[in-house]
Amino acid sequence: MLFKSLIAINILLIMVSLASGLFFLSRDSSEKTRVVRSLTVRVVLSISLILLLVIGYYTGAITPNAVM
């Protein structure tokens, strides 16, 4: 259960980073580095999400849905 909550928190943080990047892009015209930093954080979080999913699959903490 802890592993699944880590994945959910990671997805939530990705969404927050995406929203902040959109906000900085549309409202903050003085400093463009904030947009780049926000999107860099999103990429790092996405990579960590992929790693969490792979580790969870191989350790058996998460299993694929076998609906056919």
N, CA, C and O atoms as a Maestro MAE file, in Angstrom:
{
 s_m_m2io_version
 :::
 2.0.0
}

f_m_ct {
 s_m_title
 :::
 protein
 m_atom[272] {
  # First column is atom index #
  i_m_mmod_type
  r_m_x_coord
  r_m_y_coord
  r_m_z_coord
  i_m_residue_number
  s_m_chain_name
  s_m_pdb_residue_name
  s_m_pdb_atom_name
  i_m_atomic_number
  :::
  1 25 0.818 -1.189 0.000 1 A "MET " " N  " 7
  2 3 0.000 0.000 0.000 1 A "MET " " CA " 6
  3 2 0.867 1.260 0.000 1 A "MET " " C  " 6
  4 15 0.514 2.263 -0.620 1 A "MET " " O  " 8
  5 25 1.979 1.204 0.684 2 A "LEU " " N  " 7
  6 3 2.885 2.350 0.724 2 A "LEU " " CA " 6
  7 2 3.439 2.652 -0.659 2 A "LEU " " C  " 6
  8 15 3.601 3.812 -1.038 2 A "LEU " " O  " 8
  9 25 3.724 1.599 -1.403 3 A "PHE " " N  " 7
  10 3 4.293 1.781 -2.735 3 A "PHE " " CA " 6
  11 2 3.289 2.457 -3.665 3 A "PHE " " C  " 6
  12 15 3.651 3.334 -4.450 3 A "PHE " " O  " 8
  13 25 2.029 2.045 -3.571 4 A "LYS " " N  " 7
  14 3 0.992 2.654 -4.412 4 A "LYS " " CA " 6
  15 2 0.743 4.108 -4.029 4 A "LYS " " C  " 6
  16 15 0.444 4.933 -4.892 4 A "LYS " " O  " 8
  17 25 0.863 4.424 -2.756 5 A "SER " " N  " 7
  18 3 0.696 5.817 -2.346 5 A "SER " " CA " 6
  19 2 1.870 6.674 -2.821 5 A "SER " " C  " 6
  20 15 1.685 7.850 -3.135 5 A "SER " " O  " 8
  21 25 3.073 6.101 -2.878 6 A "LEU " " N  " 7
  22 3 4.219 6.829 -3.437 6 A "LEU " " CA " 6
  23 2 3.991 7.154 -4.915 6 A "LEU " " C  " 6
  24 15 4.340 8.239 -5.380 6 A "LEU " " O  " 8
  25 25 3.410 6.216 -5.639 7 A "ILE " " N  " 7
  26 3 3.116 6.444 -7.048 7 A "ILE " " CA " 6
  27 2 2.058 7.529 -7.193 7 A "ILE " " C  " 6
  28 15 2.180 8.399 -8.056 7 A "ILE " " O  " 8
  29 25 1.022 7.489 -6.361 8 A "ALA " " N  " 7
  30 3 -0.039 8.497 -6.430 8 A "ALA " " CA " 6
  31 2 0.491 9.886 -6.079 8 A "ALA " " C  " 6
  32 15 0.122 10.872 -6.718 8 A "ALA " " O  " 8
  33 25 1.347 9.966 -5.073 9 A "ILE " " N  " 7
  34 3 1.939 11.255 -4.694 9 A "ILE " " CA " 6
  35 2 2.817 11.780 -5.817 9 A "ILE " " C  " 6
  36 15 2.818 12.979 -6.098 9 A "ILE " " O  " 8
  37 25 3.562 10.893 -6.459 10 A "ASN " " N  " 7
  38 3 4.424 11.292 -7.574 10 A "ASN " " CA " 6
  39 2 3.588 11.846 -8.730 10 A "ASN " " C  " 6
  40 15 3.957 12.855 -9.331 10 A "ASN " " O  " 8
  41 25 2.473 11.199 -9.041 11 A "ILE " " N  " 7
  42 3 1.600 11.693 -10.108 11 A "ILE " " CA " 6
  43 2 1.022 13.050 -9.733 11 A "ILE " " C  " 6
  44 15 0.930 13.939 -10.579 11 A "ILE " " O  " 8
  45 25 0.634 13.217 -8.478 12 A "LEU " " N  " 7
  46 3 0.113 14.508 -8.023 12 A "LEU " " CA " 6
  47 2 1.170 15.603 -8.142 12 A "LEU " " C  " 6
  48 15 0.858 16.719 -8.560 12 A "LEU " " O  " 8
  49 25 2.404 15.299 -7.782 13 A "LEU " " N  " 7
  50 3 3.485 16.283 -7.898 13 A "LEU " " CA " 6
  51 2 3.769 16.633 -9.359 13 A "LEU " " C  " 6
  52 15 4.111 17.776 -9.664 13 A "LEU " " O  " 8
  53 25 3.631 15.673 -10.254 14 A "ILE " " N  " 7
  54 3 3.809 15.948 -11.684 14 A "ILE " " CA " 6
  55 2 2.749 16.930 -12.152 14 A "ILE " " C  " 6
  56 15 3.048 17.861 -12.899 14 A "ILE " " O  " 8
  57 25 1.509 16.727 -11.717 15 A "MET " " N  " 7
  58 3 0.419 17.630 -12.113 15 A "MET " " CA " 6
  59 2 0.622 19.040 -11.555 15 A "MET " " C  " 6
  60 15 0.354 20.029 -12.237 15 A "MET " " O  " 8
  61 25 1.094 19.125 -10.320 16 A "VAL " " N  " 7
  62 3 1.363 20.439 -9.721 16 A "VAL " " CA " 6
  63 2 2.483 21.144 -10.475 16 A "VAL " " C  " 6
  64 15 2.401 22.346 -10.726 16 A "VAL " " O  " 8
  65 25 3.514 20.415 -10.832 17 A "SER " " N  " 7
  66 3 4.627 21.006 -11.577 17 A "SER " " CA " 6
  67 2 4.175 21.469 -12.963 17 A "SER " " C  " 6
  68 15 4.601 22.519 -13.445 17 A "SER " " O  " 8
  69 25 3.314 20.681 -13.592 18 A "LEU " " N  " 7
  70 3 2.785 21.065 -14.895 18 A "LEU " " CA " 6
  71 2 1.936 22.330 -14.793 18 A "LEU " " C  " 6
  72 15 2.026 23.214 -15.644 18 A "LEU " " O  " 8
  73 25 1.121 22.410 -13.762 19 A "ALA " " N  " 7
  74 3 0.285 23.596 -13.565 19 A "ALA " " CA " 6
  75 2 1.128 24.828 -13.251 19 A "ALA " " C  " 6
  76 15 0.832 25.920 -13.737 19 A "ALA " " O  " 8
  77 25 2.160 24.667 -12.457 20 A "SER " " N  " 7
  78 3 3.007 25.819 -12.150 20 A "SER " " CA " 6
  79 2 3.777 26.274 -13.386 20 A "SER " " C  " 6
  80 15 4.000 27.470 -13.570 20 A "SER " " O  " 8
  81 25 4.185 25.330 -14.233 21 A "GLY " " N  " 7
  82 3 4.842 25.713 -15.482 21 A "GLY " " CA " 6
  83 2 3.915 26.487 -16.389 21 A "GLY " " C  " 6
  84 15 4.327 27.459 -17.022 21 A "GLY " " O  " 8
  85 25 2.655 26.058 -16.456 22 A "LEU " " N  " 7
  86 3 1.670 26.793 -17.249 22 A "LEU " " CA " 6
  87 2 1.430 28.183 -16.672 22 A "LEU " " C  " 6
  88 15 1.317 29.157 -17.417 22 A "LEU " " O  " 8
  89 25 1.352 28.275 -15.355 23 A "PHE " " N  " 7
  90 3 1.161 29.579 -14.714 23 A "PHE " " CA " 6
  91 2 2.335 30.506 -14.993 23 A "PHE " " C  " 6
  92 15 2.133 31.667 -15.349 23 A "PHE " " O  " 8
  93 25 3.544 30.015 -14.836 24 A "PHE " " N  " 7
  94 3 4.718 30.841 -15.076 24 A "PHE " " CA " 6
  95 2 4.823 31.248 -16.543 24 A "PHE " " C  " 6
  96 15 5.279 32.349 -16.853 24 A "PHE " " O  " 8
  97 25 4.407 30.372 -17.434 25 A "LEU " " N  " 7
  98 3 4.465 30.674 -18.863 25 A "LEU " " CA " 6
  99 2 3.467 31.761 -19.244 25 A "LEU " " C  " 6
  100 15 3.773 32.628 -20.063 25 A "LEU " " O  " 8
  101 25 2.280 31.718 -18.654 26 A "SER " " N  " 7
  102 3 1.250 32.672 -19.050 26 A "SER " " CA " 6
  103 2 1.289 33.985 -18.273 26 A "SER " " C  " 6
  104 15 0.922 35.028 -18.815 26 A "SER " " O  " 8
  105 25 1.722 33.955 -17.026 27 A "ARG " " N  " 7
  106 3 1.649 35.161 -16.188 27 A "ARG " " CA " 6
  107 2 2.992 35.843 -15.944 27 A "ARG " " C  " 6
  108 15 3.058 37.070 -15.876 27 A "ARG " " O  " 8
  109 25 4.038 35.076 -15.814 28 A "ASP " " N  " 7
  110 3 5.329 35.628 -15.394 28 A "ASP " " CA " 6
  111 2 6.200 35.851 -16.617 28 A "ASP " " C  " 6
  112 15 6.863 34.928 -17.089 28 A "ASP " " O  " 8
  113 25 6.200 37.071 -17.130 29 A "SER " " N  " 7
  114 3 6.991 37.357 -18.327 29 A "SER " " CA " 6
  115 2 8.374 37.908 -17.998 29 A "SER " " C  " 6
  116 15 9.197 38.078 -18.898 29 A "SER " " O  " 8
  117 25 8.644 38.189 -16.732 30 A "SER " " N  " 7
  118 3 9.919 38.804 -16.382 30 A "SER " " CA " 6
  119 2 11.058 37.794 -16.292 30 A "SER " " C  " 6
  120 15 12.200 38.120 -16.615 30 A "SER " " O  " 8
  121 25 10.761 36.580 -15.861 31 A "GLU " " N  " 7
  122 3 11.840 35.616 -15.645 31 A "GLU " " CA " 6
  123 2 11.464 34.266 -16.268 31 A "GLU " " C  " 6
  124 15 10.604 33.553 -15.751 31 A "GLU " " O  " 8
  125 25 12.113 33.929 -17.369 32 A "LYS " " N  " 7
  126 3 11.798 32.695 -18.083 32 A "LYS " " CA " 6
  127 2 12.458 31.465 -17.464 32 A "LYS " " C  " 6
  128 15 12.100 30.339 -17.806 32 A "LYS " " O  " 8
  129 25 13.405 31.660 -16.569 33 A "THR " " N  " 7
  130 3 14.074 30.506 -15.977 33 A "THR " " CA " 6
  131 2 13.140 29.733 -15.055 33 A "THR " " C  " 6
  132 15 13.364 28.548 -14.808 33 A "THR " " O  " 8
  133 25 12.098 30.381 -14.543 34 A "ARG " " N  " 7
  134 3 11.145 29.687 -13.683 34 A "ARG " " CA " 6
  135 2 10.372 28.640 -14.470 34 A "ARG " " C  " 6
  136 15 10.050 27.577 -13.939 34 A "ARG " " O  " 8
  137 25 10.073 28.930 -15.730 35 A "VAL " " N  " 7
  138 3 9.371 27.970 -16.579 35 A "VAL " " CA " 6
  139 2 10.268 26.772 -16.845 35 A "VAL " " C  " 6
  140 15 9.826 25.627 -16.751 35 A "VAL " " O  " 8
  141 25 11.501 27.028 -17.169 36 A "VAL " " N  " 7
  142 3 12.447 25.950 -17.454 36 A "VAL " " CA " 6
  143 2 12.671 25.094 -16.212 36 A "VAL " " C  " 6
  144 15 12.730 23.869 -16.312 36 A "VAL " " O  " 8
  145 25 12.794 25.714 -15.059 37 A "ARG " " N  " 7
  146 3 12.994 24.980 -13.813 37 A "ARG " " CA " 6
  147 2 11.772 24.113 -13.485 37 A "ARG " " C  " 6
  148 15 11.911 22.969 -13.052 37 A "ARG " " O  " 8
  149 25 10.592 24.664 -13.694 38 A "SER " " N  " 7
  150 3 9.372 23.909 -13.433 38 A "SER " " CA " 6
  151 2 9.244 22.707 -14.359 38 A "SER " " C  " 6
  152 15 8.853 21.625 -13.921 38 A "SER " " O  " 8
  153 25 9.563 22.884 -15.608 39 A "LEU " " N  " 7
  154 3 9.476 21.779 -16.552 39 A "LEU " " CA " 6
  155 2 10.583 20.750 -16.324 39 A "LEU " " C  " 6
  156 15 10.387 19.563 -16.585 39 A "LEU " " O  " 8
  157 25 11.731 21.191 -15.847 40 A "THR " " N  " 7
  158 3 12.800 20.258 -15.490 40 A "THR " " CA " 6
  159 2 12.379 19.384 -14.309 40 A "THR " " C  " 6
  160 15 12.645 18.182 -14.287 40 A "THR " " O  " 8
  161 25 11.730 19.994 -13.346 41 A "VAL " " N  " 7
  162 3 11.220 19.230 -12.208 41 A "VAL " " CA " 6
  163 2 10.202 18.209 -12.682 41 A "VAL " " C  " 6
  164 15 10.182 17.083 -12.186 41 A "VAL " " O  " 8
  165 25 9.354 18.584 -13.636 42 A "ARG " " N  " 7
  166 3 8.353 17.657 -14.155 42 A "ARG " " CA " 6
  167 2 9.000 16.471 -14.856 42 A "ARG " " C  " 6
  168 15 8.549 15.336 -14.700 42 A "ARG " " O  " 8
  169 25 10.047 16.722 -15.623 43 A "VAL " " N  " 7
  170 3 10.742 15.640 -16.316 43 A "VAL " " CA " 6
  171 2 11.401 14.698 -15.316 43 A "VAL " " C  " 6
  172 15 11.337 13.480 -15.482 43 A "VAL " " O  " 8
  173 25 12.026 15.239 -14.292 44 A "VAL " " N  " 7
  174 3 12.670 14.412 -13.268 44 A "VAL " " CA " 6
  175 2 11.625 13.581 -12.524 44 A "VAL " " C  " 6
  176 15 11.855 12.406 -12.239 44 A "VAL " " O  " 8
  177 25 10.484 14.182 -12.211 45 A "LEU " " N  " 7
  178 3 9.416 13.439 -11.542 45 A "LEU " " CA " 6
  179 2 8.845 12.354 -12.445 45 A "LEU " " C  " 6
  180 15 8.493 11.275 -11.967 45 A "LEU " " O  " 8
  181 25 8.749 12.624 -13.730 46 A "SER " " N  " 7
  182 3 8.244 11.612 -14.665 46 A "SER " " CA " 6
  183 2 9.205 10.431 -14.773 46 A "SER " " C  " 6
  184 15 8.776 9.279 -14.838 46 A "SER " " O  " 8
  185 25 10.487 10.718 -14.793 47 A "ILE " " N  " 7
  186 3 11.483 9.647 -14.822 47 A "ILE " " CA " 6
  187 2 11.416 8.827 -13.536 47 A "ILE " " C  " 6
  188 15 11.516 7.601 -13.568 47 A "ILE " " O  " 8
  189 25 11.249 9.507 -12.412 48 A "SER " " N  " 7
  190 3 11.149 8.768 -11.150 48 A "SER " " CA " 6
  191 2 9.867 7.939 -11.099 48 A "SER " " C  " 6
  192 15 9.857 6.863 -10.502 48 A "SER " " O  " 8
  193 25 8.781 8.422 -11.718 49 A "LEU " " N  " 7
  194 3 7.549 7.636 -11.784 49 A "LEU " " CA " 6
  195 2 7.755 6.366 -12.598 49 A "LEU " " C  " 6
  196 15 7.307 5.289 -12.203 49 A "LEU " " O  " 8
  197 25 8.428 6.492 -13.724 50 A "ILE " " N  " 7
  198 3 8.706 5.315 -14.544 50 A "ILE " " CA " 6
  199 2 9.562 4.317 -13.773 50 A "ILE " " C  " 6
  200 15 9.304 3.114 -13.818 50 A "ILE " " O  " 8
  201 25 10.568 4.801 -13.074 51 A "LEU " " N  " 7
  202 3 11.409 3.912 -12.267 51 A "LEU " " CA " 6
  203 2 10.616 3.242 -11.151 51 A "LEU " " C  " 6
  204 15 10.808 2.057 -10.878 51 A "LEU " " O  " 8
  205 25 9.719 3.998 -10.501 52 A "LEU " " N  " 7
  206 3 8.882 3.407 -9.465 52 A "LEU " " CA " 6
  207 2 7.988 2.312 -10.026 52 A "LEU " " C  " 6
  208 15 7.809 1.268 -9.398 52 A "LEU " " O  " 8
  209 25 7.428 2.549 -11.207 53 A "LEU " " N  " 7
  210 3 6.558 1.540 -11.817 53 A "LEU " " CA " 6
  211 2 7.335 0.283 -12.195 53 A "LEU " " C  " 6
  212 15 6.850 -0.831 -11.996 53 A "LEU " " O  " 8
  213 25 8.524 0.454 -12.732 54 A "VAL " " N  " 7
  214 3 9.344 -0.702 -13.109 54 A "VAL " " CA " 6
  215 2 9.776 -1.474 -11.870 54 A "VAL " " C  " 6
  216 15 9.691 -2.702 -11.850 54 A "VAL " " O  " 8
  217 25 10.235 -0.780 -10.845 55 A "ILE " " N  " 7
  218 3 10.658 -1.440 -9.612 55 A "ILE " " CA " 6
  219 2 9.469 -2.144 -8.950 55 A "ILE " " C  " 6
  220 15 9.599 -3.266 -8.462 55 A "ILE " " O  " 8
  221 25 8.325 -1.483 -8.936 56 A "GLY " " N  " 7
  222 3 7.137 -2.093 -8.349 56 A "GLY " " CA " 6
  223 2 6.690 -3.332 -9.093 56 A "GLY " " C  " 6
  224 15 6.228 -4.293 -8.479 56 A "GLY " " O  " 8
  225 25 6.821 -3.320 -10.401 57 A "TYR " " N  " 7
  226 3 6.446 -4.489 -11.192 57 A "TYR " " CA " 6
  227 2 7.387 -5.658 -10.934 57 A "TYR " " C  " 6
  228 15 6.941 -6.791 -10.752 57 A "TYR " " O  " 8
  229 25 8.678 -5.384 -10.920 58 A "TYR " " N  " 7
  230 3 9.644 -6.472 -10.745 58 A "TYR " " CA " 6
  231 2 9.695 -7.010 -9.319 58 A "TYR " " C  " 6
  232 15 10.038 -8.174 -9.112 58 A "TYR " " O  " 8
  233 25 9.362 -6.187 -8.345 59 A "THR " " N  " 7
  234 3 9.347 -6.684 -6.969 59 A "THR " " CA " 6
  235 2 8.009 -7.302 -6.580 59 A "THR " " C  " 6
  236 15 7.900 -7.942 -5.534 59 A "THR " " O  " 8
  237 25 6.996 -7.115 -7.413 60 A "GLY " " N  " 7
  238 3 5.686 -7.679 -7.141 60 A "GLY " " CA " 6
  239 2 4.798 -6.785 -6.298 60 A "GLY " " C  " 6
  240 15 3.724 -7.209 -5.872 60 A "GLY " " O  " 8
  241 25 5.226 -5.557 -6.049 61 A "ALA " " N  " 7
  242 3 4.408 -4.638 -5.250 61 A "ALA " " CA " 6
  243 2 3.171 -4.189 -6.018 61 A "ALA " " C  " 6
  244 15 2.131 -3.917 -5.419 61 A "ALA " " O  " 8
  245 25 3.281 -4.112 -7.337 62 A "ILE " " N  " 7
  246 3 2.129 -3.810 -8.187 62 A "ILE " " CA " 6
  247 2 2.045 -4.892 -9.263 62 A "ILE " " C  " 6
  248 15 3.064 -5.416 -9.715 62 A "ILE " " O  " 8
  249 25 0.841 -5.210 -9.658 63 A "THR " " N  " 7
  250 3 0.654 -6.224 -10.695 63 A "THR " " CA " 6
  251 2 -0.216 -5.655 -11.793 63 A "THR " " C  " 6
  252 15 -1.096 -4.839 -11.522 63 A "THR " " O  " 8
  253 25 0.011 -6.069 -13.028 64 A "PRO " " N  " 7
  254 3 -0.828 -5.584 -14.128 64 A "PRO " " CA " 6
  255 2 -2.231 -6.178 -14.028 64 A "PRO " " C  " 6
  256 15 -2.426 -7.253 -13.460 64 A "PRO " " O  " 8
  257 25 -3.179 -5.476 -14.575 65 A "ASN " " N  " 7
  258 3 -4.559 -5.922 -14.579 65 A "ASN " " CA " 6
  259 2 -4.738 -6.979 -15.660 65 A "ASN " " C  " 6
  260 15 -4.428 -6.723 -16.823 65 A "ASN " " O  " 8
  261 25 -5.227 -8.152 -15.305 66 A "ALA " " N  " 7
  262 3 -5.311 -9.275 -16.251 66 A "ALA " " CA " 6
  263 2 -6.729 -9.446 -16.795 66 A "ALA " " C  " 6
  264 15 -7.237 -10.566 -16.852 66 A "ALA " " O  " 8
  265 25 -7.361 -8.362 -17.187 67 A "VAL " " N  " 7
  266 3 -8.709 -8.432 -17.747 67 A "VAL " " CA " 6
  267 2 -8.604 -8.650 -19.239 67 A "VAL " " C  " 6
  268 15 -7.898 -7.918 -19.933 67 A "VAL " " O  " 8
  269 25 -9.317 -9.673 -19.742 68 A "MET " " N  " 7
  270 3 -9.297 -9.944 -21.184 68 A "MET " " CA " 6
  271 2 -10.685 -10.037 -21.721 68 A "MET " " C  " 6
  272 15 -10.870 -10.260 -22.918 68 A "MET " " O  " 8
  :::
 }
 m_bond[271] {
  # First column is bond index #
  i_m_from
  i_m_to
  i_m_order
  :::
  1 1 2 1
  2 2 3 1
  3 3 4 2
  4 3 5 1
  5 5 6 1
  6 6 7 1
  7 7 8 2
  8 7 9 1
  9 9 10 1
  10 10 11 1
  11 11 12 2
  12 11 13 1
  13 13 14 1
  14 14 15 1
  15 15 16 2
  16 15 17 1
  17 17 18 1
  18 18 19 1
  19 19 20 2
  20 19 21 1
  21 21 22 1
  22 22 23 1
  23 23 24 2
  24 23 25 1
  25 25 26 1
  26 26 27 1
  27 27 28 2
  28 27 29 1
  29 29 30 1
  30 30 31 1
  31 31 32 2
  32 31 33 1
  33 33 34 1
  34 34 35 1
  35 35 36 2
  36 35 37 1
  37 37 38 1
  38 38 39 1
  39 39 40 2
  40 39 41 1
  41 41 42 1
  42 42 43 1
  43 43 44 2
  44 43 45 1
  45 45 46 1
  46 46 47 1
  47 47 48 2
  48 47 49 1
  49 49 50 1
  50 50 51 1
  51 51 52 2
  52 51 53 1
  53 53 54 1
  54 54 55 1
  55 55 56 2
  56 55 57 1
  57 57 58 1
  58 58 59 1
  59 59 60 2
  60 59 61 1
  61 61 62 1
  62 62 63 1
  63 63 64 2
  64 63 65 1
  65 65 66 1
  66 66 67 1
  67 67 68 2
  68 67 69 1
  69 69 70 1
  70 70 71 1
  71 71 72 2
  72 71 73 1
  73 73 74 1
  74 74 75 1
  75 75 76 2
  76 75 77 1
  77 77 78 1
  78 78 79 1
  79 79 80 2
  80 79 81 1
  81 81 82 1
  82 82 83 1
  83 83 84 2
  84 83 85 1
  85 85 86 1
  86 86 87 1
  87 87 88 2
  88 87 89 1
  89 89 90 1
  90 90 91 1
  91 91 92 2
  92 91 93 1
  93 93 94 1
  94 94 95 1
  95 95 96 2
  96 95 97 1
  97 97 98 1
  98 98 99 1
  99 99 100 2
  100 99 101 1
  101 101 102 1
  102 102 103 1
  103 103 104 2
  104 103 105 1
  105 105 106 1
  106 106 107 1
  107 107 108 2
  108 107 109 1
  109 109 110 1
  110 110 111 1
  111 111 112 2
  112 111 113 1
  113 113 114 1
  114 114 115 1
  115 115 116 2
  116 115 117 1
  117 117 118 1
  118 118 119 1
  119 119 120 2
  120 119 121 1
  121 121 122 1
  122 122 123 1
  123 123 124 2
  124 123 125 1
  125 125 126 1
  126 126 127 1
  127 127 128 2
  128 127 129 1
  129 129 130 1
  130 130 131 1
  131 131 132 2
  132 131 133 1
  133 133 134 1
  134 134 135 1
  135 135 136 2
  136 135 137 1
  137 137 138 1
  138 138 139 1
  139 139 140 2
  140 139 141 1
  141 141 142 1
  142 142 143 1
  143 143 144 2
  144 143 145 1
  145 145 146 1
  146 146 147 1
  147 147 148 2
  148 147 149 1
  149 149 150 1
  150 150 151 1
  151 151 152 2
  152 151 153 1
  153 153 154 1
  154 154 155 1
  155 155 156 2
  156 155 157 1
  157 157 158 1
  158 158 159 1
  159 159 160 2
  160 159 161 1
  161 161 162 1
  162 162 163 1
  163 163 164 2
  164 163 165 1
  165 165 166 1
  166 166 167 1
  167 167 168 2
  168 167 169 1
  169 169 170 1
  170 170 171 1
  171 171 172 2
  172 171 173 1
  173 173 174 1
  174 174 175 1
  175 175 176 2
  176 175 177 1
  177 177 178 1
  178 178 179 1
  179 179 180 2
  180 179 181 1
  181 181 182 1
  182 182 183 1
  183 183 184 2
  184 183 185 1
  185 185 186 1
  186 186 187 1
  187 187 188 2
  188 187 189 1
  189 189 190 1
  190 190 191 1
  191 191 192 2
  192 191 193 1
  193 193 194 1
  194 194 195 1
  195 195 196 2
  196 195 197 1
  197 197 198 1
  198 198 199 1
  199 199 200 2
  200 199 201 1
  201 201 202 1
  202 202 203 1
  203 203 204 2
  204 203 205 1
  205 205 206 1
  206 206 207 1
  207 207 208 2
  208 207 209 1
  209 209 210 1
  210 210 211 1
  211 211 212 2
  212 211 213 1
  213 213 214 1
  214 214 215 1
  215 215 216 2
  216 215 217 1
  217 217 218 1
  218 218 219 1
  219 219 220 2
  220 219 221 1
  221 221 222 1
  222 222 223 1
  223 223 224 2
  224 223 225 1
  225 225 226 1
  226 226 227 1
  227 227 228 2
  228 227 229 1
  229 229 230 1
  230 230 231 1
  231 231 232 2
  232 231 233 1
  233 233 234 1
  234 234 235 1
  235 235 236 2
  236 235 237 1
  237 237 238 1
  238 238 239 1
  239 239 240 2
  240 239 241 1
  241 241 242 1
  242 242 243 1
  243 243 244 2
  244 243 245 1
  245 245 246 1
  246 246 247 1
  247 247 248 2
  248 247 249 1
  249 249 250 1
  250 250 251 1
  251 251 252 2
  252 251 253 1
  253 253 254 1
  254 254 255 1
  255 255 256 2
  256 255 257 1
  257 257 258 1
  258 258 259 1
  259 259 260 2
  260 259 261 1
  261 261 262 1
  262 262 263 1
  263 263 264 2
  264 263 265 1
  265 265 266 1
  266 266 267 1
  267 267 268 2
  268 267 269 1
  269 269 270 1
  270 270 271 1
  271 271 272 2
  :::
 }
}
